[in-house]
Amino acid sequence: MAHKKAAGTTKNGRDSNPRYLGIKLADGDTAQVGSIVVRQKGVNIMPGRNVKMGKDYTIFAVKDGKVKFGTKRKMSFDSKMEKKGIVSVI
């Protein structure tokens, strides 16, 4: 059997790396300064106390403590009330 393609090129011979999104520290886990709590695309979960959001919407801890998840009622841009997730380090 041949180990190389006989002729021509293929247009689908590449793939991108996965984005590894999701919650990295669960509720009650201990977070250190700079540890990533949530990696997300867009603002699905909002930052609370002692956490900040990076430019790619990554939420990371700015103080040591325990991770706490909760919800908050927030007005959307079209005047509808919606529940948003919120994460804090306490």
N, C-alpha and C positions, 0 to 999 in steps of 0.2 A: 504494500500500500504506500501511496505517496504521503509524505509528511508535510508537503507544502501545497497551497492551493494552486491549481493548474494555471489559471489565467484570470486576468481582470482583478478588480478590487471589490471589496465589500463595504457597504455603507453603514452597517450596523455592528461594527467590530469594537465598539467602545462602550463604557458604562461609567456613570458617576458614582462617587462614594455616597454611602447613606448619611443622613443628617444627624442621627443620634439625638432626636428630640425627645422630650418627655420630662417627667418628674425624677430628679436625681436623688433627693433626700425626702423621705416620707415624713408624715406627721409624727412628731415626737423624737426624731433623730437629732443628734447634736451636730451643729454646724460650726465650723471654724471661720475665721475671717478670710474672705475671698473664695470660700467654697461655693460651687454652683448648686443652686437649689432646683431651678427649673430652666430647661432649654425649650424655647417655643418659637413659633412663627407667628408674629403679631401678638397683640396684648390679650391673650385668653385669660391669663392669671395676672392680676395686678400686684405690684409690690406694696408691702405694708411697712411696719416698723422694723428698723435695723436691716433692711435689704434695699438694694438698688437695682435698677434695670440698665443693662448695657445697650449699645447701639443695635445689636442684633436681637433685642428683646430677651436676652438671657438675664435671669434674676439671680443675684449672688448676695451672700451675706457680708455685712460690714462690721458685725460684732459677733462674738462667740455666744452660743446659746442653743435653745431647742427650737426646732421648726414647728410652726403652728399654721395650719390651713383653716380658712374660714370663707364666708361669703359676704357680699355687700350688695345692697340694692343701689343701682346707679342708673341715672337718666341717660338714655342714648341720644344720639344726634337728632332722631326723629321723634323725640319726646315720649318714648316708651320706657317704662321701668323694666330693667332686666337685672338678673342676678349675675354678678361677676365673682370669680374666685379671687381670693386675696391670700397672700402668704407673708408671714412675719417670722422674725427670729426673736425669741423672748429669753 
